[in-house]
Amino acid sequence: MSAATIPQLFAQTLTSLLPVFAYTLPLSDASTQSLLTTSLDKLYLIYRTLQQVGVWSENESVHELSERSLLFTTVPWVIGACEEKRTDDRKQALQNAETTYKSYIDLLSQYKIVTPNETQEYLSSSNPEKKRETKIAQYKKEKQLEQKISAIATFSGENSPISFIIAILQSFSDDDSSNADSPHLRQTTLDVLSLLHSQALSALSTITMELDILASAPSIPLLSNSDTARDKPRQESTQDTTWRLDSLPPSQLIGNKGKVLRPFTLLPSGQTQDKERLKKEVFRESWRLPTMSIDEYLEIERQRGGIISGGGQASYDAPTASEQLALETEQDGTIGAHDADEKKRKKDENWAVYTEENAKGAGNTMNRG
């Protein structure tokens, strides 16, 4: 099988890329990315070959370029468009696309197909209102060029720049030199170059914004196998003591101050069988809580001092402190009676001093009844 020429290889590569640029193939598919990688290898080979043979020269003008040489200036644009659609190693792909897009714009500026002012006005404008007007004008220009090209060039498939380039390539014939002097074909080629220039400017603006986002995003460090193996036991131990609920050490349900430390379910006091039955009902799907009987809960509260004892009829029938003191003084001849009599004497003396110092009604001076 004979080797394909540069125009043939270029046409074959563009034809294989038509579904990608027509968005009939999803860019996220591995097969699409594989097609882009294979096509980029061929396109870079074509681009290097064209540079080595000196197809473009700074000493030439656009009028001295042949039809094919003029069309081959689209190669860096196609490379940039393919790099822009790559998903693996996104940052490097965007940088490659940016480089090749700029190479394409430099080629057009070198041959004065576009003026430097057209590029600078679009890329360097900082005024939002002016930038918006420039984008609108650029969009209208693209639509006009697409309509003009599609009316002249005969192509099959989608109305895309790739199909325009393929249509012009198919117009060339190795045995027919009349196409080389066709003014309509040359003008169509120049219109395609202008259209690609406009799309390259839009792509550069988008690439710049995406690169800024990637630059500000936090980097994810890649761990080697040794680091992963070394950190695995540490991660397992951390998970065992932090995240796994079933491995937590047992703790109290109620704190010393009565604060509930863990949720639990109260079980009624009663026979052991009823307690076990209710305990089994607690451990069901989606809710597993520790249990505590009412007796156990009341015992914890009693030990904590949270239960007040006394009250009732027994408390009502019990003698008061004064009555108890009077009963103790009646037991003559005992040490307890002597101590009780002394307590009663001091109590009466303190009360006499208090009533003498605080006469009845003396404190009600501001709110007389």
The 8 nearest C-alpha neighbors of each residue, nearest first, counted from 0:
[[1, 2, 3, 4, 8, 7, 11, 5],
 [0, 2, 3, 4, 7, 8, 5, 6],
 [1, 3, 4, 0, 8, 5, 7, 6],
 [4, 2, 7, 8, 1, 5, 6, 0],
 [3, 5, 7, 6, 8, 2, 9, 1],
 [4, 6, 8, 7, 9, 45, 3, 48],
 [7, 5, 9, 8, 4, 10, 168, 3],
 [6, 8, 10, 4, 9, 5, 3, 11],
 [9, 7, 11, 5, 10, 6, 3, 4],
 [8, 10, 6, 12, 7, 11, 5, 13],
 [9, 11, 7, 13, 12, 8, 6, 165],
 [12, 10, 8, 14, 13, 9, 7, 15],
 [13, 11, 9, 15, 14, 10, 38, 8],
 [14, 12, 16, 10, 15, 11, 9, 17],
 [13, 15, 11, 17, 16, 12, 10, 165],
 [14, 16, 12, 13, 17, 11, 18, 38],
 [17, 15, 13, 19, 14, 18, 12, 20],
 [16, 18, 14, 20, 19, 15, 21, 13],
 [19, 17, 21, 23, 20, 16, 24, 22],
 [20, 18, 22, 16, 21, 17, 24, 23],
 [19, 21, 22, 17, 18, 16, 161, 159],
 [20, 22, 18, 19, 23, 17, 157, 159],
 [23, 21, 19, 20, 24, 18, 25, 26],
 [22, 24, 18, 21, 19, 25, 20, 17],
 [23, 25, 22, 19, 18, 26, 31, 21],
 [26, 24, 27, 28, 22, 23, 31, 19],
 [25, 27, 28, 31, 24, 32, 84, 19],
 [26, 28, 25, 29, 31, 86, 32, 30],
 [29, 27, 31, 30, 26, 25, 32, 24],
 [28, 30, 32, 31, 33, 27, 26, 34],
 [29, 31, 33, 28, 32, 34, 27, 35],
 [32, 30, 34, 28, 33, 29, 26, 35],
 [31, 33, 35, 29, 34, 30, 36, 85],
 [32, 34, 30, 36, 31, 35, 29, 37],
 [35, 33, 31, 37, 32, 36, 38, 30],
 [36, 34, 32, 38, 33, 37, 39, 31],
 [35, 37, 33, 39, 34, 38, 32, 40],
 [38, 36, 34, 40, 39, 35, 33, 41],
 [37, 39, 35, 41, 40, 36, 12, 34],
 [40, 38, 42, 36, 41, 37, 43, 35],
 [39, 41, 37, 43, 38, 42, 44, 36],
 [42, 40, 44, 38, 39, 43, 45, 37],
 [43, 41, 39, 45, 44, 40, 46, 38],
 [42, 44, 46, 40, 45, 41, 39, 47],
 [45, 43, 41, 47, 42, 46, 48, 40],
 [46, 44, 42, 48, 43, 47, 49, 41],
 [45, 47, 43, 49, 48, 44, 42, 50],
 [48, 46, 50, 44, 49, 45, 43, 51],
 [47, 49, 51, 45, 50, 46, 44, 52],
 [50, 48, 46, 52, 47, 51, 54, 45],
 [51, 49, 47, 53, 48, 52, 46, 54],
 [50, 52, 48, 53, 49, 47, 54, 46],
 [53, 51, 49, 50, 54, 48, 55, 47],
 [54, 52, 50, 55, 51, 49, 56, 48],
 [53, 55, 49, 52, 50, 68, 56, 51],
 [56, 54, 53, 57, 50, 68, 59, 49],
 [55, 57, 58, 59, 53, 54, 60, 109],
 [56, 58, 59, 109, 55, 60, 110, 106],
 [59, 57, 56, 60, 55, 110, 109, 63],
 [60, 58, 57, 56, 63, 61, 64, 110],
 [59, 61, 62, 63, 110, 58, 64, 57],
 [60, 62, 110, 64, 63, 59, 111, 112],
 [63, 61, 60, 64, 65, 59, 110, 69],
 [64, 62, 61, 60, 59, 65, 69, 66],
 [65, 63, 61, 62, 68, 69, 66, 60],
 [66, 64, 68, 67, 69, 63, 179, 62],
 [65, 67, 69, 68, 179, 70, 185, 64],
 [68, 66, 70, 69, 65, 71, 168, 171],
 [69, 67, 71, 65, 70, 66, 64, 54],
 [68, 70, 66, 67, 71, 72, 64, 65],
 [69, 71, 67, 72, 68, 73, 66, 188],
 [72, 70, 68, 73, 69, 74, 67, 49],
 [71, 73, 70, 74, 69, 68, 75, 103],
 [72, 74, 71, 76, 75, 70, 77, 192],
 [73, 75, 77, 76, 72, 71, 78, 46],
 [76, 74, 78, 99, 77, 103, 73, 79],
 [75, 77, 79, 73, 78, 74, 100, 103],
 [76, 78, 80, 74, 79, 75, 81, 73],
 [79, 77, 75, 81, 76, 80, 82, 74],
 [78, 80, 96, 76, 82, 99, 77, 81],
 [79, 81, 77, 83, 78, 82, 76, 84],
 [82, 80, 78, 84, 83, 79, 77, 35],
 [83, 81, 79, 96, 92, 85, 84, 80],
 [82, 84, 80, 81, 85, 96, 93, 79],
 [85, 83, 81, 82, 86, 80, 26, 35],
 [84, 86, 82, 83, 87, 92, 32, 81],
 [87, 85, 89, 84, 88, 27, 32, 26],
 [86, 88, 89, 85, 92, 32, 90, 91],
 [89, 87, 91, 90, 92, 86, 85, 93],
 [90, 88, 92, 87, 86, 91, 93, 85],
 [89, 91, 93, 92, 88, 94, 210, 213],
 [90, 92, 94, 93, 89, 88, 95, 96],
 [91, 93, 89, 95, 82, 90, 94, 96],
 [94, 92, 96, 90, 95, 91, 83, 97],
 [93, 95, 97, 91, 96, 92, 98, 90],
 [96, 94, 92, 98, 93, 97, 91, 99],
 [97, 95, 79, 93, 82, 99, 94, 98],
 [96, 98, 94, 100, 95, 99, 93, 101],
 [99, 97, 95, 101, 96, 100, 94, 102],
 [98, 100, 102, 75, 79, 96, 101, 97],
 [101, 99, 103, 97, 102, 79, 76, 98],
 [100, 102, 104, 98, 103, 99, 105, 97],
 [103, 101, 99, 105, 100, 104, 106, 98],
 [102, 104, 100, 106, 101, 105, 75, 76],
 [105, 103, 101, 107, 106, 102, 108, 100],
 [106, 104, 108, 102, 103, 107, 109, 101],
 [107, 105, 109, 103, 104, 108, 102, 110],
 [106, 108, 112, 104, 110, 109, 105, 113],
 [109, 107, 111, 105, 110, 106, 113, 114],
 [110, 108, 106, 107, 111, 105, 57, 112],
 [109, 111, 61, 107, 108, 112, 60, 106],
 [112, 110, 108, 113, 109, 114, 107, 61],
 [111, 113, 107, 110, 108, 114, 61, 189],
 [114, 112, 111, 108, 107, 115, 117, 193],
 [113, 115, 116, 117, 111, 108, 112, 118],
 [116, 114, 118, 117, 119, 108, 113, 111],
 [115, 117, 119, 114, 118, 120, 113, 121],
 [118, 116, 120, 115, 114, 119, 121, 113],
 [117, 119, 115, 116, 121, 120, 122, 200],
 [120, 118, 116, 122, 121, 123, 117, 115],
 [119, 121, 117, 118, 116, 123, 122, 124],
 [120, 122, 119, 118, 123, 124, 133, 117],
 [123, 121, 119, 124, 120, 118, 204, 200],
 [122, 124, 119, 120, 121, 125, 118, 130],
 [123, 125, 126, 122, 120, 130, 121, 129],
 [126, 124, 127, 123, 130, 129, 122, 128],
 [125, 127, 129, 128, 124, 130, 131, 123],
 [128, 126, 130, 129, 131, 125, 124, 132],
 [129, 127, 131, 130, 126, 132, 133, 125],
 [130, 128, 132, 126, 131, 127, 133, 124],
 [129, 131, 127, 133, 128, 132, 124, 126],
 [130, 132, 128, 134, 129, 133, 127, 135],
 [131, 133, 129, 135, 130, 134, 136, 128],
 [134, 132, 130, 136, 131, 135, 137, 129],
 [135, 133, 137, 131, 136, 132, 138, 130],
 [134, 136, 138, 132, 137, 133, 131, 139],
 [135, 137, 133, 139, 134, 138, 140, 132],
 [138, 136, 134, 140, 135, 139, 133, 141],
 [139, 137, 135, 141, 140, 136, 134, 142],
 [140, 138, 136, 142, 141, 137, 143, 135],
 [139, 141, 137, 143, 138, 142, 136, 144],
 [142, 140, 138, 144, 139, 143, 194, 145],
 [143, 141, 145, 139, 144, 140, 146, 138],
 [142, 144, 140, 146, 141, 145, 147, 139],
 [143, 145, 147, 141, 146, 142, 148, 140],
 [146, 144, 142, 148, 147, 143, 149, 141],
 [147, 145, 143, 149, 144, 148, 150, 142],
 [146, 148, 144, 150, 145, 149, 143, 151],
 [149, 147, 145, 151, 150, 146, 152, 144],
 [148, 150, 146, 152, 151, 147, 145, 153],
 [149, 151, 147, 148, 146, 152, 153, 145],
 [152, 150, 148, 149, 153, 147, 187, 183],
 [153, 151, 149, 148, 150, 154, 166, 163],
 [152, 154, 166, 151, 155, 149, 150, 163],
 [155, 153, 166, 152, 162, 163, 156, 165],
 [156, 154, 157, 162, 153, 166, 158, 165],
 [155, 157, 158, 154, 162, 17, 159, 21],
 [156, 158, 159, 21, 162, 155, 17, 154],
 [157, 159, 162, 156, 160, 149, 163, 145],
 [158, 160, 162, 161, 157, 163, 21, 20],
 [161, 159, 163, 162, 164, 158, 191, 195],
 [162, 160, 164, 163, 159, 165, 13, 17],
 [161, 163, 165, 159, 160, 164, 166, 154],
 [164, 162, 160, 166, 161, 165, 167, 159],
 [165, 163, 161, 167, 166, 162, 168, 160],
 [166, 164, 168, 162, 167, 163, 10, 169],
 [167, 165, 154, 163, 169, 164, 168, 153],
 [166, 168, 170, 164, 169, 165, 163, 171],
 [169, 167, 165, 170, 166, 171, 164, 10],
 [168, 170, 166, 167, 171, 165, 172, 10],
 [171, 169, 167, 168, 166, 172, 178, 184],
 [170, 172, 169, 168, 178, 173, 167, 175],
 [173, 171, 175, 174, 170, 176, 169, 178],
 [172, 174, 175, 171, 176, 178, 170, 177],
 [175, 173, 172, 176, 171, 177, 178, 179],
 [174, 176, 172, 177, 173, 178, 171, 179],
 [177, 175, 178, 179, 174, 172, 173, 180],
 [178, 176, 179, 175, 180, 181, 172, 174],
 [177, 179, 181, 180, 176, 171, 175, 170],
 [178, 180, 177, 176, 181, 66, 65, 171],
 [179, 181, 178, 177, 182, 176, 185, 66],
 [180, 182, 178, 184, 183, 179, 185, 177],
 [183, 181, 185, 184, 186, 180, 179, 187],
 [182, 184, 186, 185, 181, 187, 151, 188],
 [185, 183, 187, 181, 186, 182, 188, 167],
 [186, 184, 188, 182, 187, 183, 189, 181],
 [185, 187, 189, 183, 188, 184, 182, 190],
 [186, 188, 190, 184, 185, 189, 148, 183],
 [189, 187, 185, 191, 186, 190, 184, 192],
 [190, 188, 192, 186, 191, 187, 193, 185],
 [189, 191, 187, 193, 188, 192, 186, 194],
 [190, 192, 194, 188, 189, 193, 195, 187],
 [191, 193, 189, 195, 190, 194, 196, 188],
 [194, 192, 196, 190, 191, 195, 189, 197],
 [193, 195, 191, 197, 196, 192, 141, 190],
 [194, 196, 198, 192, 197, 193, 199, 191],
 [197, 195, 193, 199, 194, 198, 192, 200],
 [196, 198, 194, 200, 195, 199, 193, 201],
 [197, 199, 195, 201, 200, 196, 202, 194],
 [198, 200, 202, 196, 201, 197, 195, 100],
 [201, 199, 203, 197, 198, 202, 196, 204],
 [202, 200, 198, 204, 199, 203, 205, 197],
 [201, 203, 199, 205, 204, 200, 206, 198],
 [204, 202, 206, 200, 205, 201, 199, 207],
 [203, 205, 201, 207, 202, 206, 200, 208],
 [204, 206, 202, 208, 203, 207, 209, 201],
 [207, 205, 203, 209, 208, 204, 202, 210],
 [208, 206, 210, 204, 205, 209, 203, 211],
 [207, 209, 211, 205, 206, 210, 212, 204],
 [208, 210, 212, 206, 211, 207, 213, 205],
 [209, 211, 213, 207, 212, 208, 214, 206],
 [212, 210, 214, 208, 209, 213, 207, 215],
 [211, 213, 209, 215, 210, 214, 216, 208],
 [214, 212, 210, 216, 215, 211, 209, 90],
 [213, 215, 211, 212, 216, 210, 217, 209],
 [214, 216, 212, 213, 211, 217, 210, 218],
 [215, 217, 213, 214, 212, 218, 211, 219],
 [218, 216, 215, 219, 214, 213, 220, 212],
 [217, 219, 220, 216, 214, 215, 213, 221],
 [218, 220, 221, 217, 216, 222, 213, 214],
 [221, 219, 218, 222, 217, 223, 226, 227],
 [220, 222, 219, 223, 218, 226, 224, 227],
 [223, 221, 226, 227, 220, 224, 225, 219],
 [222, 224, 226, 225, 227, 221, 228, 220],
 [223, 225, 227, 226, 228, 222, 229, 221],
 [224, 226, 228, 227, 223, 229, 222, 230],
 [227, 225, 229, 223, 228, 224, 222, 230],
 [226, 228, 224, 230, 225, 229, 231, 223],
 [227, 229, 225, 231, 226, 230, 224, 232],
 [230, 228, 226, 227, 231, 225, 232, 233],
 [231, 229, 233, 227, 228, 232, 226, 234],
 [230, 232, 234, 228, 233, 229, 227, 235],
 [233, 231, 235, 234, 230, 236, 229, 228],
 [232, 234, 236, 230, 231, 235, 237, 229],
 [233, 235, 237, 231, 232, 236, 238, 230],
 [236, 234, 232, 238, 237, 233, 239, 231],
 [235, 237, 239, 233, 238, 234, 232, 240],
 [238, 236, 234, 235, 239, 240, 241, 233],
 [237, 239, 242, 235, 241, 236, 240, 234],
 [238, 240, 236, 243, 237, 241, 235, 242],
 [241, 239, 237, 238, 242, 236, 247, 243],
 [242, 240, 238, 239, 237, 243, 244, 247],
 [241, 243, 238, 244, 239, 240, 237, 246],
 [244, 242, 239, 245, 246, 241, 238, 240],
 [245, 243, 246, 247, 242, 241, 239, 240],
 [244, 246, 243, 247, 248, 239, 242, 240],
 [245, 247, 244, 243, 248, 239, 240, 242],
 [246, 248, 244, 245, 249, 240, 243, 241],
 [247, 249, 246, 250, 245, 240, 244, 251],
 [250, 248, 247, 251, 246, 252, 245, 261],
 [249, 251, 248, 252, 261, 260, 247, 253],
 [252, 250, 253, 254, 260, 249, 261, 259],
 [251, 253, 261, 260, 259, 250, 254, 263],
 [254, 252, 259, 260, 258, 251, 257, 255],
 [255, 253, 258, 257, 256, 260, 259, 251],
 [254, 256, 257, 303, 253, 258, 299, 300],
 [257, 255, 254, 258, 303, 253, 305, 259],
 [256, 258, 254, 255, 253, 259, 300, 303],
 [259, 257, 254, 253, 256, 260, 255, 252],
 [258, 260, 253, 261, 252, 254, 257, 262],
 [261, 259, 252, 253, 258, 254, 251, 262],
 [260, 262, 252, 259, 263, 253, 251, 250],
 [263, 261, 288, 260, 259, 264, 252, 289],
 [262, 264, 289, 288, 290, 261, 265, 291],
 [263, 265, 290, 291, 289, 266, 288, 262],
 [266, 264, 291, 292, 290, 293, 267, 263],
 [265, 267, 292, 291, 293, 264, 268, 274],
 [268, 266, 293, 292, 269, 265, 274, 294],
 [269, 267, 293, 292, 294, 266, 270, 274],
 [270, 268, 267, 271, 273, 274, 272, 266],
 [269, 271, 272, 273, 274, 268, 275, 267],
 [270, 272, 274, 273, 275, 269, 276, 268],
 [271, 273, 275, 274, 270, 276, 269, 277],
 [274, 272, 276, 270, 275, 271, 277, 269],
 [275, 273, 271, 277, 272, 276, 278, 270],
 [274, 276, 278, 272, 273, 277, 271, 279],
 [277, 275, 273, 279, 278, 274, 272, 280],
 [276, 278, 280, 274, 279, 275, 273, 281],
 [277, 279, 275, 281, 276, 280, 274, 290],
 [280, 278, 276, 281, 277, 282, 275, 283],
 [281, 279, 277, 278, 282, 283, 276, 275],
 [280, 282, 278, 279, 283, 277, 287, 288],
 [283, 281, 287, 279, 280, 286, 284, 288],
 [282, 284, 281, 286, 280, 287, 285, 279],
 [283, 285, 286, 282, 287, 281, 280, 288],
 [284, 286, 283, 287, 282, 288, 281, 280],
 [285, 287, 284, 283, 288, 282, 281, 289],
 [286, 288, 282, 283, 281, 285, 289, 284],
 [287, 289, 263, 286, 290, 264, 262, 281],
 [290, 288, 263, 264, 287, 291, 262, 281],
 [289, 291, 264, 263, 265, 288, 266, 292],
 [292, 290, 265, 266, 264, 295, 293, 296],
 [293, 291, 266, 295, 265, 294, 267, 268],
 [292, 294, 296, 295, 267, 268, 297, 266],
 [295, 293, 297, 292, 296, 298, 268, 267],
 [296, 294, 298, 292, 293, 297, 299, 291],
 [295, 297, 293, 299, 294, 298, 292, 300],
 [298, 296, 300, 294, 299, 295, 301, 293],
 [299, 297, 301, 295, 300, 296, 294, 302],
 [300, 298, 302, 296, 297, 301, 303, 295],
 [299, 301, 297, 303, 305, 298, 302, 304],
 [302, 300, 298, 304, 306, 303, 299, 305],
 [303, 301, 299, 304, 300, 298, 305, 306],
 [302, 304, 300, 301, 305, 299, 255, 256],
 [305, 303, 301, 302, 306, 300, 307, 299],
 [304, 306, 300, 303, 301, 307, 302, 257],
 [305, 307, 301, 304, 300, 308, 303, 297],
 [308, 306, 305, 309, 304, 301, 310, 300],
 [309, 307, 306, 310, 301, 304, 305, 311],
 [310, 308, 314, 311, 307, 313, 312, 315],
 [311, 309, 314, 312, 313, 308, 315, 307],
 [310, 312, 314, 313, 315, 309, 316, 308],
 [313, 311, 315, 314, 316, 310, 317, 309],
 [314, 312, 316, 315, 311, 317, 310, 309],
 [313, 315, 310, 317, 312, 311, 316, 309],
 [314, 316, 312, 313, 317, 311, 310, 318],
 [317, 315, 313, 314, 312, 318, 311, 319],
 [316, 318, 314, 315, 313, 319, 312, 323],
 [319, 317, 322, 323, 316, 320, 321, 315],
 [318, 320, 322, 321, 323, 317, 324, 316],
 [319, 321, 323, 322, 324, 318, 325, 317],
 [322, 320, 324, 323, 319, 325, 318, 343],
 [323, 321, 325, 319, 324, 320, 318, 326],
 [322, 324, 320, 326, 321, 325, 318, 319],
 [323, 325, 321, 327, 322, 326, 339, 320],
 [326, 324, 322, 328, 327, 323, 321, 329],
 [327, 325, 323, 329, 324, 328, 322, 330],
 [326, 328, 324, 336, 329, 325, 330, 339],
 [329, 327, 336, 340, 325, 339, 330, 326],
 [330, 328, 326, 327, 331, 325, 336, 340],
 [329, 331, 336, 328, 327, 333, 332, 326],
 [332, 330, 333, 329, 336, 328, 337, 334],
 [331, 333, 330, 334, 336, 337, 335, 329],
 [334, 332, 336, 335, 331, 337, 330, 338],
 [333, 335, 337, 336, 338, 332, 339, 331],
 [336, 334, 338, 333, 337, 339, 327, 328],
 [335, 337, 328, 339, 333, 330, 327, 334],
 [336, 338, 340, 334, 335, 339, 341, 333],
 [339, 337, 341, 335, 340, 336, 342, 334],
 [338, 340, 336, 342, 328, 341, 337, 327],
 [341, 339, 343, 337, 328, 338, 342, 336],
 [340, 342, 344, 338, 339, 343, 337, 345],
 [343, 341, 339, 345, 340, 344, 346, 338],
 [342, 344, 346, 340, 341, 345, 347, 339],
 [343, 345, 341, 347, 346, 342, 348, 340],
 [346, 344, 348, 342, 347, 343, 349, 341],
 [345, 347, 343, 349, 344, 348, 342, 350],
 [348, 346, 350, 344, 345, 349, 343, 351],
 [349, 347, 345, 351, 350, 346, 344, 352],
 [350, 348, 352, 346, 351, 347, 345, 353],
 [349, 351, 353, 347, 348, 352, 354, 346],
 [352, 350, 348, 354, 353, 349, 355, 347],
 [351, 353, 355, 349, 350, 354, 356, 348],
 [352, 354, 350, 356, 355, 351, 357, 349],
 [355, 353, 357, 351, 356, 352, 358, 350],
 [354, 356, 352, 353, 357, 358, 351, 350],
 [357, 355, 353, 354, 358, 352, 351, 361],
 [358, 356, 354, 355, 353, 359, 361, 362],
 [359, 357, 361, 354, 355, 356, 360, 362],
 [358, 360, 361, 357, 354, 362, 363, 355],
 [359, 361, 363, 362, 358, 364, 357, 367],
 [362, 360, 358, 359, 363, 357, 364, 356],
 [361, 363, 360, 364, 357, 359, 358, 365],
 [362, 364, 360, 361, 366, 365, 367, 368],
 [365, 363, 362, 366, 367, 361, 360, 368],
 [366, 364, 363, 367, 362, 368, 361, 360],
 [365, 367, 363, 364, 368, 362, 360, 361],
 [368, 366, 363, 364, 365, 360, 362, 361],
 [367, 366, 363, 365, 364, 360, 362, 361]]
